Amino acid sequence: MFQLFRAALLLPSLALAADTFDATSGEVQLPLVIVGSDLYTVTMQHLGNLQFQVTTLEPATSGDAGDADRYDADSGELHLSEVVYAADRYEVELQYQGDLLFSVTGATPLSLGGETLFYAPAPIAEVLGDRRSASWSALGNEPTDLTRCVIAPAGSGAAVVLTEADNAVVPELSLDNGMTAAGSVTNDRLLRAMFQFIADGDGYRVVAVKHSNYAIDLDSGDRLILRDIRSGHIDSTVAAYLQFQATPGDDGYTLTATGRKIYQTTSGEFEDDASWSARTVTVTDGALYLASGTATTLKLYEPPIDLSIPFDLNPDGIARVSNPEVTPQSRADDPIAETPLQVVDAYRDQVAAAGPDDATRAAAEAMLTTIQQGLASEGLALRYPAEFYLAFRDGLLARTLQTADSTDGELGQLTVPYVYFTNASDGEGSHHPFLVIASYDLPDAPALLWDVAKPPGDGLTADYPSQSVTRSYHREAFLMKIPLRDYGIVSYLTENNMVNDLASDVGVTDFDHHNYASVSATGVAIDGVVIYPSYNNALHFAQSEAELSAHGMHSGRGLGVHYHADGYAATGDGLTLYNDGDYSGRSHPPLVSLGFDGVAGYGIYRAGDTGFDGFDVALDDFGGHRHGDYGYHYHAYSESAVTPESVAYTVHVLPPQGAWAGRINAIPEFWQGTSPNYVGGRSVYLGTEAE
């Protein structure tokens, strides 16, 4: 049969590389095909229905036979060892049909091999076990509102710590001997030793940094304990906290409990304990008590982790507002837990168990293979390789809540219990597969919202000074869909049809890559928390107006939390969405997000990452670029900016930054009203409704 090819138009010689299929032209390039003892370079044309016509042939003079394609003249089988199709790779089998025509009989997705290109950052549960160097310096000044510190009996080398058992906070405080003499400690050990002073009346309530719902109180034996005073699960019969004052001395401080507040069920407020008499903190047999007439001198140390809001997230130095807090709320329902019951039979084996599970992962892999083969039969493709989506899936499912910080999250719970792939088709038979994420929208690390200087107001009055502000957050129930199919990249900024956008929402018609953006979420982070544009609704960078925590987030009027900025680049505190350890041994920043346009987001290129893949490839106006096997994707990045008050600072962008680079117009059910559809509901594309 191959003798017939010699009559075809000869092409210039090609260097050996993987076979390529161009879905736009339908052309397949085979750099090296072995037929008996002969070598050829072949071009084929896709005719539809997995039929390929040989169009050109040229003898090849050299090549690595181990990587070559092979044609068996006796059986008529053509084996293609590696075909690159968009971002995917396949091993393909074809059968000769006569007249230079081949039919595909099999296609197997291939692993990229070698270093894993696509990887998610370590979840906070793992990061807590990492060690960091520790130096122990006394506070330079007396504690004030928002001061964080490590409390230690003077001269002991020990530190006051909280403990946990069975995903619960143990009430009794204890001492960690030798901690303040250690040169390195784990992140978890350090967080459990950190406390924050919060102004309250004439003193301070002292809360646990890792579990900020808990404040120091005392039990019936006058021992200091932690009580839940902020979540939706407080025990209203005992909820109370102490108010402290710190008095400096020669070798440290004396802590005096000058007041106590007790929760009153009738008012729903904490009210003064009128019978309280002041007492001081003393340490006895490794426990902390209150006593009269005696006190233990305590050292207050600067914590080795700085969780305060950095300059770039409040460049104008806006003072913390005194507005009352929006009353914390919690959700009684739990639609996410019902996901396995809502998903149709075709996808149910992918959600048979919550979290990481071998069987559900195998089911997900099988569905991806089905999706790839179906798209290929339509001349379409996934935007990224299957390995990419599996890596993102695994990263989402690995996150467990490590902080008692929200009103209704449970320590140890999965923040994203279910992730699955769907493969529904539209009325014309064209498939639109999606990655579906069932998320509680809870970060697995502390959100640090209490520190925010000027959080969003409730909007119930016209003037911000008269509004209550958001300092708490509760779980959500999002069923988000991310398109798997490659719909392409826009050729100009306004190609995507926006139902609403930040600029138009305030009457601005001069669009740019930050304001031609969703008025709500633009994508989802690897922890399952939604990402909003870098701009706020006043068309300023949200971080410039003191409305974000050190981790780049805040809660909106509905008390759902979301990102506006990259906390890692802003702080590097080691407890953010991604961290330094995620770069170790890698050649590209980690996966951190997916836009609702289907475009991937990766972490920032740090100054020292000059050898990383794509480091020298400039980002475009959407904050993205294309290089190697990664396809087009976004990155976190930092750039210089100036506030409306003319203060220079650095913007830390978390992708997607605003405008979507991926085409959205052909994505079915993309919008829900004036916002992207990420809440969920009944839909064949979500897999909650049968086709």
DAFEN-V723906 format. One record per residue. D_CENTER is the distance of its C-alpha to the mean C-alpha in Angstrom with 1 decimal. Layout:
BEGIN
<<D_CENTER> <D_CENTER>>
END
This chain:
BEGIN
<<54.3> <52.8> <56.2> <55.7> <52.8> <55.2> <56.4> <53.0> <52.1> <51.3> <48.1> <47.5> <46.2> <42.5> <40.8> <39.3> <35.7> <33.6> <35.0> <33.3> <33.2> <32.8> <31.9> <33.3> <36.7> <36.9> <38.2> <37.6> <38.6> <39.8> <40.6> <42.6> <44.3> <46.8> <49.9> <52.4> <53.1> <52.1> <48.8> <47.7> <45.1> <44.4> <43.0> <42.3> <41.6> <39.7> <42.0> <39.7> <39.5> <38.5> <41.9> <42.2> <45.3> <46.4> <47.3> <47.9> <48.8> <49.7> <50.9> <48.5> <50.1> <47.4> <44.0> <42.4> <43.7> <41.0> <38.4> <40.8> <41.0> <44.1> <46.6> <49.0> <52.2> <53.6> <50.8> <49.4> <45.9> <43.6> <40.7> <37.8> <35.9> <32.8> <32.2> <29.3> <28.4> <25.8> <22.8> <24.3> <27.1> <29.8> <33.0> <35.5> <38.9> <41.5> <45.1> <47.9> <49.6> <52.4> <53.0> <50.1> <47.6> <44.8> <42.7> <39.3> <39.7> <36.5> <33.0> <30.7> <27.2> <27.1> <24.7> <24.1> <25.7> <25.6> <22.4> <19.3> <17.9> <14.6> <12.5> <9.1> <8.9> <10.8> <9.6> <11.2> <14.2> <15.1> <14.6> <17.0> <19.6> <19.6> <22.6> <23.0> <26.3> <27.7> <30.6> <32.2> <33.5> <35.0> <33.8> <35.6> <36.3> <36.7> <33.6> <32.8> <30.3> <26.7> <28.0> <26.1> <28.3> <29.3> <32.5> <35.2> <38.9> <40.8> <42.0> <40.4> <37.5> <35.6> <32.7> <32.1> <29.2> <27.7> <27.4> <25.5> <26.9> <25.8> <22.5> <24.5> <25.6> <29.2> <31.2> <33.5> <32.6> <34.0> <34.5> <32.7> <35.7> <35.5> <32.0> <33.1> <35.2> <32.4> <31.3> <27.9> <25.9> <22.8> <19.8> <20.4> <24.1> <23.6> <21.3> <23.8> <26.5> <25.0> <26.4> <26.3> <29.4> <29.0> <32.1> <33.9> <37.5> <39.7> <37.3> <33.8> <31.8> <30.0> <26.6> <24.5> <21.5> <19.4> <20.6> <21.4> <23.0> <25.8> <28.7> <31.8> <34.9> <37.8> <39.3> <42.9> <43.9> <42.5> <39.8> <36.6> <33.7> <30.3> <30.2> <27.5> <28.3> <25.3> <23.7> <25.0> <26.6> <29.0> <32.4> <34.5> <37.6> <36.6> <33.7> <34.8> <34.0> <36.2> <36.6> <37.3> <39.0> <38.9> <42.3> <42.6> <45.3> <46.6> <44.1> <41.2> <40.6> <42.0> <39.7> <41.6> <40.4> <42.3> <41.0> <39.2> <37.6> <37.8> <36.0> <38.5> <37.9> <40.4> <38.7> <35.1> <35.1> <35.5> <39.1> <41.2> <43.0> <46.5> <48.0> <45.8> <47.4> <45.7> <45.2> <43.6> <41.2> <42.9> <41.8> <43.9> <43.4> <39.8> <38.9> <38.7> <41.2> <42.8> <46.5> <49.3> <51.3> <49.1> <45.8> <43.7> <42.8> <39.0> <37.2> <34.0> <31.9> <29.2> <26.1> <24.9> <21.3> <21.3> <18.9> <20.9> <19.9> <20.7> <23.2> <20.9> <19.2> <22.7> <25.1> <27.9> <28.0> <28.0> <29.2> <27.4> <28.8> <30.9> <30.2> <30.1> <26.8> <25.9> <26.9> <23.9> <23.6> <22.4> <22.2> <25.0> <24.0> <21.4> <21.1> <18.1> <20.6> <22.9> <20.8> <23.1> <26.1> <24.9> <24.0> <27.1> <28.9> <27.8> <24.2> <24.9> <25.1> <21.4> <20.7> <23.7> <21.8> <18.5> <15.9> <16.8> <20.4> <22.7> <24.4> <21.5> <20.0> <23.5> <23.7> <20.5> <22.0> <25.3> <23.9> <22.2> <25.7> <27.4> <25.1> <25.8> <29.5> <29.7> <28.1> <30.4> <33.4> <32.6> <32.2> <28.4> <25.4> <21.7> <19.8> <18.5> <20.0> <19.5> <18.1> <15.0> <14.3> <15.2> <12.9> <9.8> <11.5> <12.2> <8.8> <7.8> <11.3> <11.4> <9.7> <12.5> <13.2> <14.9> <16.1> <18.7> <17.3> <17.0> <20.3> <19.8> <17.2> <18.9> <18.5> <17.5> <16.3> <13.7> <10.8> <10.7> <14.3> <15.1> <14.1> <17.1> <18.7> <21.5> <24.4> <26.4> <28.9> <30.3> <33.9> <34.9> <33.6> <30.7> <27.6> <24.1> <21.7> <18.2> <15.1> <14.9> <12.0> <13.5> <11.1> <12.4> <9.7> <10.0> <8.0> <9.6> <11.1> <13.6> <12.8> <16.3> <17.4> <21.0> <21.3> <20.5> <23.8> <23.8> <21.3> <21.7> <25.0> <25.9> <27.9> <30.9> <33.3> <33.7> <33.4> <30.4> <32.6> <33.7> <30.4> <28.4> <24.9> <21.5> <20.7> <19.4> <16.8> <17.1> <15.3> <15.2> <16.0> <14.2> <15.3> <13.4> <15.0> <14.0> <17.2> <18.1> <21.4> <21.9> <23.3> <23.7> <22.9> <24.7> <27.8> <27.8> <25.6> <27.0> <27.3> <24.7> <26.4> <24.6> <25.8> <24.8> <23.2> <22.8> <26.0> <28.2> <27.1> <29.0> <31.7> <30.7> <31.7> <30.8> <27.5> <25.2> <21.8> <20.2> <22.3> <22.7> <19.4> <18.4> <19.5> <16.5> <13.0> <12.6> <9.5> <6.3> <2.6> <2.8> <3.7> <5.5> <5.9> <7.8> <8.3> <12.1> <14.4> <15.2> <18.6> <19.6> <22.4> <25.0> <23.8> <23.0> <19.8> <18.3> <18.0> <21.8> <22.9> <21.8> <19.6> <16.3> <15.7> <15.3> <11.6> <11.7> <11.6> <14.5> <15.7> <17.7> <21.2> <20.3> <18.4> <15.0> <12.2> <10.1> <9.0> <11.9> <11.6> <10.3> <11.2> <11.6> <14.2> <15.7> <16.4> <15.7> <16.3> <14.7> <12.5> <9.5> <5.8> <8.1> <11.9> <15.3> <15.8> <13.3> <15.9> <18.9> <21.0> <18.9> <20.1> <17.0> <13.7> <10.7> <8.5> <5.2> <5.5> <8.6> <11.1> <13.4> <16.0> <14.7> <14.1> <11.5> <9.7> <10.2> <10.4> <13.6> <17.0> <18.6> <22.4> <23.4> <21.5> <24.6> <25.0> <21.6> <21.7> <21.6> <22.0> <25.2> <24.1> <23.6> <20.8> <22.3> <22.3> <19.1> <17.3> <17.6> <20.1> <21.4> <22.7> <23.8> <22.3> <18.8> <20.0> <19.1> <15.5> <13.8> <13.1> <12.0> <15.5> <17.9> <21.3> <24.2> <24.9> <27.4> <27.1> <29.6> <31.5> <31.9> <29.8> <28.2> <24.6> <21.6> <18.8> <15.3> <13.5> <9.8> <10.2> <11.6> <14.0> <16.3> <18.7> <17.7> <19.3> <19.2> <22.2> <21.6> <25.2> <25.9> <22.8> <24.3> <23.5> <20.9> <21.9> <22.6> <25.1> <23.8> <20.1> <18.0> <18.4> <15.3> <17.0> <18.9> <22.6> <25.3> <24.9> <25.9> <22.7> <20.6> <23.1> <24.4> <27.7> <30.1> <31.2>>
END
